Each structure stands twice: as C-alpha cells, then as structure tokens.
Amino acid sequence: MARAIVDVMLKPEILDPQGQAIARALPRLGFSGVSAVRQGKRFEIELDGPADEAALADIRKMAETLLANPVIEDFTVRVEGETAE
Amino acid sequence: MARAIVDVMLKPEILDPQGQAIARALPRLGFSGVSAVRQGKRFEIELDGPADEAALADIRKMAETLLANPVIEDFTVRVEGETAE
C-alpha cells in the first residue's frame, strides 16, 4: 500500500481571487510579512498496490482528466509513505 | 524570499464526501487500484523575508485561525524553495 499526493494549483498567469482575498485580509488580522498567497487543492490517493511506474502513470492521467483542469491548472504527483511489499 | 506551504486536510475521523465522490467515480472512468481519496487544500504563502522560526510561528498561527478549521481539519506547515539572503 502506498499513498500518492496530487497537488493542483492555478497556473501562475491565472488570477487567484481566493488567494488574493486571504493575502489582503492578513494585515487586517495582524499578520505582516506575506507578499502573496495562492490557494490550490491537494488530493491524497490511497493505492491498493505499490506506487510503481504504472500506478503513477494512471494517477497522472487521473489528475489530468479528473482532478485538475489543465487549461488553467498545473498539477504535481508524488509518492508519500511508500512501504516495500 | 521564501515560500511556505500549508496543507490543510480534514481530520481522518471526519467524513470527506468530495473525496468519496472522486473515489467512487474512478472505476466508472476506467481507473482501478485506488482504495480511497481525500481532498484538502494547499496554500502557497510567499514571504517577504526568510522563513525563520518567527515567520513560521506566524504562519502556524495564520493556519490555525484563518486557513484551517482546527475542529475538523489538520494542517502542516513546511518551507519550500528557501534561498539564503
């Protein structure tokens, strides 16, 4: 069993109103020293088997077609907590 | 300048209907081998200065009070792409 993490963020050239709202609220709430915030999504995907190349290829396809909108979002796939079996 | 990443996930004991909907849709879409999906949020926070202990303490407070709901969510803070200045 392994866990894959898919991080999905808006592409840098796409405006992120949620992140901007957070960044604007911070000084009002007493936090300084932050120049920008961007908000994205994180998916934890539990695999039945090991996170081998075939499984990761599947997850990349999944991210492209289901988890992210590749027109406006970038994603990264990585493996976490892999245990050899 | 440094970037801090805050990952916010629902606590394990809290049901995640979004993740469950994705996990249920996967076999229908031709993906097998996934036993569970959980969806959370990821925040990229650009700092004006270095990600020292004071800045990270601030970000932890920010995550607790603004980015996550600690009643139902867990968060982790980590530093990415730090450059010495």
N, CA and C atoms of all chains as a GROMACS GRO file, in nm:
protein
  510
    1MET      N    1   0.084  -0.122   0.000
    1MET     CA    2   0.000   0.000   0.000
    1MET      C    3   0.087   0.126   0.000
    2ALA      N    4   0.046   0.221  -0.076
    2ALA     CA    5   0.120   0.346  -0.084
    2ALA      C    6   0.020   0.459  -0.099
    3ARG      N    7   0.067   0.576  -0.074
    3ARG     CA    8  -0.018   0.694  -0.090
    3ARG      C    9   0.048   0.789  -0.188
    4ALA      N   10  -0.030   0.832  -0.286
    4ALA     CA   11   0.018   0.933  -0.380
    4ALA      C   12  -0.049   1.065  -0.346
    5ILE      N   13   0.026   1.172  -0.361
    5ILE     CA   14  -0.026   1.306  -0.336
    5ILE      C   15  -0.031   1.380  -0.469
    6VAL      N   16  -0.146   1.435  -0.500
    6VAL     CA   17  -0.159   1.520  -0.619
    6VAL      C   18  -0.187   1.662  -0.571
    7ASP      N   19  -0.098   1.754  -0.605
    7ASP     CA   20  -0.119   1.896  -0.573
    7ASP      C   21  -0.166   1.965  -0.700
    8VAL      N   22  -0.273   2.039  -0.690
    8VAL     CA   23  -0.328   2.111  -0.806
    8VAL      C   24  -0.330   2.259  -0.772
    9MET      N   25  -0.260   2.339  -0.852
    9MET     CA   26  -0.257   2.484  -0.829
    9MET      C   27  -0.297   2.555  -0.959
   10LEU      N   28  -0.359   2.670  -0.947
   10LEU     CA   29  -0.384   2.752  -1.065
   10LEU      C   30  -0.251   2.786  -1.131
   11LYS      N   31  -0.249   2.792  -1.263
   11LYS     CA   32  -0.127   2.833  -1.332
   11LYS      C   33  -0.089   2.974  -1.288
   12PRO      N   34   0.041   3.006  -1.289
   12PRO     CA   35   0.085   3.136  -1.238
   12PRO      C   36   0.018   3.254  -1.308
   13GLU      N   37  -0.015   3.238  -1.437
   13GLU     CA   38  -0.073   3.351  -1.510
   13GLU      C   39  -0.223   3.366  -1.487
   14ILE      N   40  -0.285   3.274  -1.412
   14ILE     CA   41  -0.428   3.282  -1.386
   14ILE      C   42  -0.450   3.351  -1.252
   15LEU      N   43  -0.535   3.452  -1.250
   15LEU     CA   44  -0.565   3.523  -1.126
   15LEU      C   45  -0.626   3.427  -1.023
   16ASP      N   46  -0.591   3.446  -0.898
   16ASP     CA   47  -0.641   3.361  -0.790
   16ASP      C   48  -0.712   3.449  -0.686
   17PRO      N   49  -0.841   3.476  -0.708
   17PRO     CA   50  -0.912   3.568  -0.617
   17PRO      C   51  -0.918   3.517  -0.473
   18GLN      N   52  -0.926   3.384  -0.455
   18GLN     CA   53  -0.929   3.331  -0.317
   18GLN      C   54  -0.799   3.364  -0.245
   19GLY      N   55  -0.688   3.337  -0.313
   19GLY     CA   56  -0.559   3.366  -0.252
   19GLY      C   57  -0.542   3.515  -0.226
   20GLN      N   58  -0.585   3.596  -0.323
   20GLN     CA   59  -0.574   3.742  -0.306
   20GLN      C   60  -0.656   3.790  -0.186
   21ALA      N   61  -0.775   3.731  -0.170
   21ALA     CA   62  -0.859   3.772  -0.056
   21ALA      C   63  -0.789   3.740   0.075
   22ILE      N   64  -0.725   3.624   0.080
   22ILE     CA   65  -0.652   3.586   0.202
   22ILE      C   66  -0.536   3.683   0.226
   23ALA      N   67  -0.459   3.709   0.119
   23ALA     CA   68  -0.342   3.798   0.133
   23ALA      C   69  -0.386   3.936   0.179
   24ARG      N   70  -0.500   3.984   0.128
   24ARG     CA   71  -0.548   4.117   0.168
   24ARG      C   72  -0.597   4.119   0.311
   25ALA      N   73  -0.652   4.004   0.356
   25ALA     CA   74  -0.707   4.000   0.493
   25ALA      C   75  -0.597   3.993   0.598
   26LEU      N   76  -0.480   3.941   0.562
   26LEU     CA   77  -0.378   3.913   0.663
   26LEU      C   78  -0.336   4.036   0.743
   27PRO      N   79  -0.302   4.150   0.679
   27PRO     CA   80  -0.258   4.265   0.759
   27PRO      C   81  -0.366   4.310   0.858
   28ARG      N   82  -0.492   4.308   0.812
   28ARG     CA   83  -0.604   4.343   0.899
   28ARG      C   84  -0.610   4.253   1.021
   29LEU      N   85  -0.568   4.128   1.005
   29LEU     CA   86  -0.575   4.030   1.114
   29LEU      C   87  -0.445   4.025   1.194
   30GLY      N   88  -0.353   4.116   1.164
   30GLY     CA   89  -0.232   4.126   1.246
   30GLY      C   90  -0.114   4.048   1.195
   31PHE      N   91  -0.122   3.996   1.070
   31PHE     CA   92  -0.008   3.923   1.015
   31PHE      C   93   0.061   4.008   0.910
   32SER      N   94   0.191   4.024   0.923
   32SER     CA   95   0.264   4.101   0.823
   32SER      C   96   0.370   4.010   0.760
   33GLY      N   97   0.437   4.061   0.657
   33GLY     CA   98   0.549   3.987   0.600
   33GLY      C   99   0.510   3.887   0.494
   34VAL      N  100   0.383   3.888   0.451
   34VAL     CA  101   0.339   3.798   0.345
   34VAL      C  102   0.314   3.880   0.219
   35SER      N  103   0.378   3.842   0.107
   35SER     CA  104   0.360   3.920  -0.015
   35SER      C  105   0.253   3.862  -0.106
   36ALA      N  106   0.228   3.734  -0.100
   36ALA     CA  107   0.124   3.675  -0.184
   36ALA      C  108   0.080   3.540  -0.128
   37VAL      N  109  -0.044   3.506  -0.157
   37VAL     CA  110  -0.097   3.375  -0.119
   37VAL      C  111  -0.166   3.317  -0.241
   38ARG      N  112  -0.144   3.190  -0.268
   38ARG     CA  113  -0.221   3.122  -0.371
   38ARG      C  114  -0.282   2.996  -0.310
   39GLN      N  115  -0.408   2.972  -0.345
   39GLN     CA  116  -0.478   2.857  -0.288
   39GLN      C  117  -0.501   2.752  -0.396
   40GLY      N  118  -0.475   2.628  -0.360
   40GLY     CA  119  -0.499   2.519  -0.453
   40GLY      C  120  -0.559   2.400  -0.381
   41LYS      N  121  -0.557   2.286  -0.448
   41LYS     CA  122  -0.616   2.165  -0.393
   41LYS      C  123  -0.509   2.059  -0.374
   42ARG      N  124  -0.533   1.974  -0.278
   42ARG     CA  125  -0.442   1.864  -0.250
   42ARG      C  126  -0.525   1.736  -0.240
   43PHE      N  127  -0.485   1.634  -0.311
   43PHE     CA  128  -0.556   1.506  -0.307
   43PHE      C  129  -0.463   1.400  -0.252
   44GLU      N  130  -0.512   1.324  -0.154
   44GLU     CA  131  -0.438   1.207  -0.104
   44GLU      C  132  -0.505   1.084  -0.163
   45ILE      N  133  -0.430   1.007  -0.239
   45ILE     CA  134  -0.485   0.893  -0.310
   45ILE      C  135  -0.422   0.766  -0.256
   46GLU      N  136  -0.504   0.682  -0.190
   46GLU     CA  137  -0.454   0.556  -0.134
   46GLU      C  138  -0.459   0.450  -0.242
   47LEU      N  139  -0.344   0.388  -0.267
   47LEU     CA  140  -0.338   0.284  -0.370
   47LEU      C  141  -0.350   0.147  -0.306
   48ASP      N  142  -0.414   0.054  -0.378
   48ASP     CA  143  -0.420  -0.084  -0.331
   48ASP      C  144  -0.282  -0.148  -0.335
   49GLY      N  145  -0.207  -0.117  -0.437
   49GLY     CA  146  -0.076  -0.181  -0.454
   49GLY      C  147   0.037  -0.081  -0.436
   50PRO      N  148   0.156  -0.117  -0.482
   50PRO     CA  149   0.270  -0.026  -0.469
   50PRO      C  150   0.260   0.088  -0.570
   51ALA      N  151   0.330   0.197  -0.541
   51ALA     CA  152   0.328   0.313  -0.630
   51ALA      C  153   0.436   0.296  -0.736
   52ASP      N  154   0.418   0.198  -0.822
   52ASP     CA  155   0.516   0.175  -0.929
   52ASP      C  156   0.487   0.267  -1.047
   53GLU      N  157   0.566   0.252  -1.152
   53GLU     CA  158   0.553   0.344  -1.266
   53GLU      C  159   0.414   0.337  -1.328
   54ALA      N  160   0.358   0.215  -1.336
   54ALA     CA  161   0.225   0.200  -1.397
   54ALA      C  162   0.120   0.273  -1.314
   55ALA      N  163   0.129   0.258  -1.181
   55ALA     CA  164   0.032   0.324  -1.094
   55ALA      C  165   0.045   0.476  -1.105
   56LEU      N  166   0.169   0.524  -1.110
   56LEU     CA  167   0.189   0.668  -1.118
   56LEU      C  168   0.143   0.723  -1.253
   57ALA      N  169   0.161   0.645  -1.359
   57ALA     CA  170   0.112   0.688  -1.490
   57ALA      C  171  -0.040   0.701  -1.486
   58ASP      N  172  -0.105   0.602  -1.421
   58ASP     CA  173  -0.251   0.608  -1.405
   58ASP      C  174  -0.292   0.733  -1.328
   59ILE      N  175  -0.218   0.764  -1.222
   59ILE     CA  176  -0.255   0.878  -1.138
   59ILE      C  177  -0.233   1.008  -1.214
   60ARG      N  178  -0.129   1.012  -1.298
   60ARG     CA  179  -0.109   1.132  -1.379
   60ARG      C  180  -0.225   1.152  -1.476
   61LYS      N  181  -0.274   1.041  -1.534
   61LYS     CA  182  -0.387   1.050  -1.626
   61LYS      C  183  -0.512   1.097  -1.550
   62MET      N  184  -0.529   1.040  -1.431
   62MET     CA  185  -0.641   1.076  -1.343
   62MET      C  186  -0.637   1.226  -1.309
   63ALA      N  187  -0.519   1.275  -1.276
   63ALA     CA  188  -0.504   1.416  -1.240
   63ALA      C  189  -0.540   1.505  -1.358
   64GLU      N  190  -0.492   1.464  -1.477
   64GLU     CA  191  -0.516   1.542  -1.598
   64GLU      C  192  -0.663   1.549  -1.635
   65THR      N  193  -0.735   1.437  -1.616
   65THR     CA  194  -0.871   1.429  -1.669
   65THR      C  195  -0.977   1.456  -1.564
   66LEU      N  196  -0.941   1.443  -1.435
   66LEU     CA  197  -1.046   1.441  -1.333
   66LEU      C  198  -1.017   1.541  -1.222
   67LEU      N  199  -0.891   1.548  -1.177
   67LEU     CA  200  -0.861   1.628  -1.057
   67LEU      C  201  -0.825   1.771  -1.093
   68ALA      N  202  -0.763   1.791  -1.208
   68ALA     CA  203  -0.721   1.926  -1.247
   68ALA      C  204  -0.784   1.963  -1.380
   69ASN      N  205  -0.798   2.089  -1.402
   69ASN     CA  206  -0.839   2.142  -1.532
   69ASN      C  207  -0.711   2.194  -1.599
   70PRO      N  208  -0.654   2.116  -1.692
   70PRO     CA  209  -0.520   2.153  -1.743
   70PRO      C  210  -0.518   2.284  -1.822
   71VAL      N  211  -0.634   2.338  -1.853
   71VAL     CA  212  -0.636   2.468  -1.920
   71VAL      C  213  -0.591   2.579  -1.824
   72ILE      N  214  -0.632   2.568  -1.699
   72ILE     CA  215  -0.600   2.674  -1.604
   72ILE      C  216  -0.518   2.627  -1.484
   73GLU      N  217  -0.497   2.496  -1.471
   73GLU     CA  218  -0.428   2.446  -1.351
   73GLU      C  219  -0.308   2.359  -1.386
   74ASP      N  220  -0.206   2.365  -1.301
   74ASP     CA  221  -0.091   2.274  -1.307
   74ASP      C  222  -0.105   2.173  -1.194
   75PHE      N  223  -0.050   2.054  -1.214
   75PHE     CA  224  -0.052   1.958  -1.103
   75PHE      C  225   0.082   1.889  -1.091
   76THR      N  226   0.111   1.841  -0.971
   76THR     CA  227   0.229   1.758  -0.948
   76THR      C  228   0.183   1.631  -0.877
   77VAL      N  229   0.249   1.522  -0.909
   77VAL     CA  230   0.219   1.393  -0.847
   77VAL      C  231   0.343   1.348  -0.772
   78ARG      N  232   0.327   1.305  -0.647
   78ARG     CA  233   0.441   1.248  -0.576
   78ARG      C  234   0.394   1.137  -0.483
   79VAL      N  235   0.488   1.057  -0.439
   79VAL     CA  236   0.456   0.941  -0.356
   79VAL      C  237   0.491   0.971  -0.213
   80GLU      N  238   0.406   0.930  -0.122
   80GLU     CA  239   0.431   0.953   0.020
   80GLU      C  240   0.412   0.823   0.095
   81GLY      N  241   0.498   0.797   0.191
   81GLY     CA  242   0.478   0.682   0.279
   81GLY      C  243   0.474   0.549   0.208
   82GLU      N  244   0.562   0.532   0.110
   82GLU     CA  245   0.566   0.405   0.040
   82GLU      C  246   0.634   0.300   0.128
   83THR      N  247   0.575   0.182   0.133
   83THR     CA  248   0.638   0.072   0.207
   83THR      C  249   0.659  -0.042   0.110
   84ALA      N  250   0.780  -0.096   0.110
   84ALA     CA  251   0.810  -0.207   0.019
   84ALA      C  252   0.727  -0.329   0.057
   85GLU      N  253   0.677  -0.398  -0.043
   85GLU     CA  254   0.596  -0.518  -0.016
   85GLU      C  255   0.640  -0.632  -0.107
   86MET      N  256   1.369   3.593   0.025
   86MET     CA  257   1.232   3.548  -0.003
   86MET      C  258   1.222   3.397   0.009
   87ALA      N  259   1.114   3.353   0.064
   87ALA     CA  260   1.091   3.210   0.078
   87ALA      C  261   0.944   3.183   0.057
   88ARG      N  262   0.914   3.059   0.035
   88ARG     CA  263   0.775   3.019   0.019
   88ARG      C  264   0.742   2.912   0.122
   89ALA      N  265   0.633   2.936   0.195
   89ALA     CA  266   0.585   2.835   0.288
   89ALA      C  267   0.462   2.768   0.228
   90ILE      N  268   0.450   2.638   0.253
   90ILE     CA  269   0.336   2.563   0.204
   90ILE      C  270   0.254   2.519   0.326
   91VAL      N  271   0.126   2.547   0.324
   91VAL     CA  272   0.037   2.499   0.428
   91VAL      C  273  -0.060   2.400   0.364
   92ASP      N  274  -0.057   2.276   0.409
   92ASP     CA  275  -0.152   2.175   0.362
   92ASP      C  276  -0.260   2.158   0.468
   93VAL      N  277  -0.384   2.165   0.426
   93VAL     CA  278  -0.497   2.152   0.518
   93VAL      C  279  -0.581   2.033   0.473
   94MET      N  280  -0.595   1.934   0.560
   94MET     CA  281  -0.677   1.816   0.527
   94MET      C  282  -0.780   1.795   0.637
   95LEU      N  283  -0.895   1.741   0.601
   95LEU     CA  284  -0.992   1.702   0.702
   95LEU      C  285  -0.929   1.598   0.794
   96LYS      N  286  -0.963   1.605   0.923
   96LYS     CA  287  -0.912   1.504   1.016
   96LYS      C  288  -0.958   1.365   0.970
   97PRO      N  289  -0.878   1.260   1.001
   97PRO     CA  290  -0.913   1.126   0.950
   97PRO      C  291  -1.052   1.080   0.993
   98GLU      N  292  -1.098   1.125   1.110
   98GLU     CA  293  -1.228   1.077   1.158
   98GLU      C  294  -1.346   1.153   1.098
   99ILE      N  295  -1.317   1.257   1.019
   99ILE     CA  296  -1.424   1.336   0.957
   99ILE      C  297  -1.450   1.283   0.816
  100LEU      N  298  -1.576   1.255   0.786
  100LEU     CA  299  -1.612   1.208   0.652
  100LEU      C  300  -1.575   1.311   0.547
  101ASP      N  301  -1.530   1.264   0.431
  101ASP     CA  302  -1.490   1.354   0.323
  101ASP      C  303  -1.572   1.320   0.198
  102PRO      N  304  -1.691   1.378   0.185
  102PRO     CA  305  -1.779   1.342   0.072
  102PRO      C  306  -1.719   1.374  -0.064
  103GLN      N  307  -1.640   1.482  -0.073
  103GLN     CA  308  -1.577   1.514  -0.201
  103GLN      C  309  -1.481   1.403  -0.242
  104GLY      N  310  -1.396   1.362  -0.148
  104GLY     CA  311  -1.301   1.255  -0.178
  104GLY      C  312  -1.372   1.125  -0.211
  105GLN      N  313  -1.479   1.095  -0.136
  105GLN     CA  314  -1.554   0.972  -0.162
  105GLN      C  315  -1.617   0.974  -0.301
  106ALA      N  316  -1.667   1.091  -0.341
  106ALA     CA  317  -1.728   1.102  -0.474
  106ALA      C  318  -1.624   1.074  -0.582
  107ILE      N  319  -1.502   1.127  -0.562
  107ILE     CA  320  -1.395   1.102  -0.660
  107ILE      C  321  -1.361   0.953  -0.661
  108ALA      N  322  -1.344   0.893  -0.542
  108ALA     CA  323  -1.307   0.751  -0.535
  108ALA      C  324  -1.414   0.665  -0.601
  109ARG      N  325  -1.540   0.699  -0.584
  109ARG     CA  326  -1.647   0.620  -0.646
  109ARG      C  327  -1.652   0.638  -0.797
  110ALA      N  328  -1.613   0.757  -0.844
  110ALA     CA  329  -1.619   0.783  -0.988
  110ALA      C  330  -1.505   0.714  -1.063
  111LEU      N  331  -1.394   0.686  -0.995
  111LEU     CA  332  -1.275   0.636  -1.066
  111LEU      C  333  -1.298   0.507  -1.144
  112PRO      N  334  -1.359   0.402  -1.082
  112PRO     CA  335  -1.377   0.278  -1.158
  112PRO      C  336  -1.462   0.300  -1.284
  113ARG      N  337  -1.565   0.382  -1.271
  113ARG     CA  338  -1.651   0.415  -1.384
  113ARG      C  339  -1.571   0.480  -1.497
  114LEU      N  340  -1.466   0.554  -1.461
  114LEU     CA  341  -1.386   0.625  -1.560
  114LEU      C  342  -1.265   0.544  -1.605
  115GLY      N  343  -1.259   0.418  -1.561
  115GLY     CA  344  -1.154   0.330  -1.611
  115GLY      C  345  -1.030   0.324  -1.525
  116PHE      N  346  -1.034   0.380  -1.404
  116PHE     CA  347  -0.917   0.374  -1.316
  116PHE      C  348  -0.943   0.273  -1.205
  117SER      N  349  -0.850   0.180  -1.187
  117SER     CA  350  -0.866   0.083  -1.079
  117SER      C  351  -0.746   0.096  -0.985
  118GLY      N  352  -0.752   0.024  -0.874
  118GLY     CA  353  -0.637   0.020  -0.784
  118GLY      C  354  -0.632   0.132  -0.683
  119VAL      N  355  -0.738   0.210  -0.672
  119VAL     CA  356  -0.741   0.318  -0.573
  119VAL      C  357  -0.841   0.279  -0.464
  120SER      N  358  -0.797   0.280  -0.339
  120SER     CA  359  -0.887   0.239  -0.232
  120SER      C  360  -0.955   0.358  -0.164
  121ALA      N  361  -0.894   0.475  -0.168
  121ALA     CA  362  -0.957   0.590  -0.104
  121ALA      C  363  -0.894   0.719  -0.157
  122VAL      N  364  -0.973   0.824  -0.158
  122VAL     CA  365  -0.925   0.957  -0.196
  122VAL      C  366  -0.972   1.054  -0.090
  123ARG      N  367  -0.884   1.142  -0.049
  123ARG     CA  368  -0.925   1.252   0.038
  123ARG      C  369  -0.880   1.383  -0.025
  124GLN      N  370  -0.969   1.482  -0.018
  124GLN     CA  371  -0.939   1.611  -0.080
  124GLN      C  372  -0.917   1.716   0.026
  125GLY      N  373  -0.814   1.796   0.008
  125GLY     CA  374  -0.788   1.904   0.102
  125GLY      C  375  -0.745   2.029   0.027
  126LYS      N  376  -0.690   2.121   0.103
  126LYS     CA  377  -0.648   2.249   0.045
  126LYS      C  378  -0.498   2.265   0.060
  127ARG      N  379  -0.440   2.340  -0.032
  127ARG     CA  380  -0.298   2.369  -0.027
  127ARG      C  381  -0.281   2.519  -0.047
  128PHE      N  382  -0.205   2.582   0.040
  128PHE     CA  383  -0.181   2.725   0.031
  128PHE      C  384  -0.032   2.748   0.009
  129GLU      N  385   0.001   2.831  -0.090
  129GLU     CA  386   0.139   2.873  -0.111
  129GLU      C  387   0.151   3.017  -0.061
  130ILE      N  388   0.235   3.036   0.037
  130ILE     CA  389   0.247   3.166   0.102
  130ILE      C  390   0.385   3.224   0.077
  131GLU      N  391   0.389   3.334   0.000
  131GLU     CA  392   0.517   3.397  -0.032
  131GLU      C  393   0.552   3.495   0.080
  132LEU      N  394   0.671   3.475   0.137
  132LEU     CA  395   0.714   3.561   0.247
  132LEU      C  396   0.805   3.672   0.194
  133ASP      N  397   0.794   3.790   0.257
  133ASP     CA  398   0.885   3.899   0.221
  133ASP      C  399   1.028   3.866   0.263
  134GLY      N  400   1.041   3.804   0.380
  134GLY     CA  401   1.174   3.776   0.433
  134GLY      C  402   1.204   3.628   0.434
  135PRO      N  403   1.304   3.586   0.510
  135PRO     CA  404   1.337   3.443   0.517
  135PRO      C  405   1.236   3.368   0.604
  136ALA      N  406   1.229   3.238   0.582
  136ALA     CA  407   1.136   3.154   0.659
  136ALA      C  408   1.203   3.111   0.788
  137ASP      N  409   1.227   3.208   0.876
  137ASP     CA  410   1.289   3.174   1.004
  137ASP      C  411   1.183   3.130   1.104
  138GLU      N  412   1.227   3.100   1.226
  138GLU     CA  413   1.134   3.046   1.325
  138GLU      C  414   1.017   3.141   1.352
  139ALA      N  415   1.047   3.272   1.357
  139ALA     CA  416   0.940   3.370   1.385
  139ALA      C  417   0.837   3.370   1.273
  140ALA      N  418   0.886   3.366   1.148
  140ALA     CA  419   0.793   3.366   1.036
  140ALA      C  420   0.708   3.240   1.036
  141LEU      N  421   0.771   3.125   1.066
  141LEU     CA  422   0.695   3.000   1.067
  141LEU      C  423   0.595   2.997   1.181
  142ALA      N  424   0.630   3.055   1.296
  142ALA     CA  425   0.535   3.062   1.406
  142ALA      C  426   0.414   3.145   1.365
  143ASP      N  427   0.439   3.255   1.294
  143ASP     CA  428   0.331   3.338   1.241
  143ASP      C  429   0.242   3.259   1.146
  144ILE      N  430   0.306   3.182   1.060
  144ILE     CA  431   0.229   3.107   0.961
  144ILE      C  432   0.147   2.998   1.028
  145ARG      N  433   0.203   2.938   1.134
  145ARG     CA  434   0.125   2.838   1.207
  145ARG      C  435   0.001   2.901   1.270
  146LYS      N  436   0.019   3.022   1.325
  146LYS     CA  437  -0.095   3.092   1.386
  146LYS      C  438  -0.199   3.126   1.278
  147MET      N  439  -0.149   3.172   1.163
  147MET     CA  440  -0.234   3.203   1.048
  147MET      C  441  -0.314   3.080   1.004
  148ALA      N  442  -0.247   2.966   0.997
  148ALA     CA  443  -0.313   2.843   0.954
  148ALA      C  444  -0.422   2.804   1.053
  149GLU      N  445  -0.391   2.818   1.180
  149GLU     CA  446  -0.485   2.780   1.285
  149GLU      C  447  -0.609   2.868   1.286
  150THR      N  448  -0.590   2.998   1.260
  150THR     CA  449  -0.701   3.091   1.279
  150THR      C  450  -0.772   3.126   1.151
  151LEU      N  451  -0.706   3.105   1.036
  151LEU     CA  452  -0.759   3.160   0.912
  151LEU      C  453  -0.771   3.055   0.803
  152LEU      N  454  -0.669   2.971   0.788
  152LEU     CA  455  -0.668   2.879   0.674
  152LEU      C  456  -0.736   2.746   0.704
  153ALA      N  457  -0.729   2.703   0.829
  153ALA     CA  458  -0.788   2.574   0.865
  153ALA      C  459  -0.891   2.594   0.976
  154ASN      N  460  -0.984   2.503   0.983
  154ASN     CA  461  -1.078   2.498   1.095
  154ASN      C  462  -1.030   2.385   1.186
  155PRO      N  463  -0.960   2.419   1.296
  155PRO     CA  464  -0.895   2.313   1.374
  155PRO      C  465  -0.992   2.216   1.440
  156VAL      N  466  -1.121   2.245   1.438
  156VAL     CA  467  -1.218   2.149   1.491
  156VAL      C  468  -1.227   2.026   1.400
  157ILE      N  469  -1.220   2.050   1.270
  157ILE     CA  470  -1.238   1.937   1.177
  157ILE      C  471  -1.118   1.916   1.085
  158GLU      N  472  -1.020   2.005   1.090
  158GLU     CA  473  -0.909   1.993   0.995
  158GLU      C  474  -0.774   1.991   1.066
  159ASP      N  475  -0.680   1.918   1.006
  159ASP     CA  476  -0.539   1.920   1.047
  159ASP      C  477  -0.461   1.999   0.943
  160PHE      N  478  -0.352   2.061   0.985
  160PHE     CA  479  -0.268   2.128   0.886
  160PHE      C  480  -0.121   2.100   0.912
  161THR      N  481  -0.041   2.111   0.806
  161THR     CA  482   0.104   2.103   0.820
  161THR      C  483   0.163   2.225   0.751
  162VAL      N  484   0.274   2.274   0.807
  162VAL     CA  485   0.345   2.389   0.750
  162VAL      C  486   0.483   2.342   0.712
  163ARG      N  487   0.527   2.375   0.591
  163ARG     CA  488   0.665   2.343   0.554
  163ARG      C  489   0.720   2.453   0.462
  164VAL      N  490   0.851   2.456   0.451
  164VAL     CA  491   0.916   2.560   0.372
  164VAL      C  492   0.959   2.502   0.239
  165GLU      N  493   0.944   2.579   0.135
  165GLU     CA  494   0.983   2.534   0.000
  165GLU      C  495   1.066   2.642  -0.065
  166GLY      N  496   1.170   2.603  -0.135
  166GLY     CA  497   1.246   2.697  -0.217
  166GLY      C  498   1.306   2.812  -0.139
  167GLU      N  499   1.362   2.782  -0.022
  167GLU     CA  500   1.424   2.888   0.057
  167GLU      C  501   1.560   2.924  -0.005
  168THR      N  502   1.585   3.052  -0.015
  168THR     CA  503   1.717   3.095  -0.063
  168THR      C  504   1.778   3.185   0.044
  169ALA      N  505   1.902   3.156   0.079
  169ALA     CA  506   1.969   3.234   0.183
  169ALA      C  507   1.989   3.378   0.134
  170GLU      N  508   1.966   3.472   0.223
  170GLU     CA  509   1.984   3.613   0.186
  170GLU      C  510   2.058   3.686   0.297
   0.00000   0.00000   0.00000
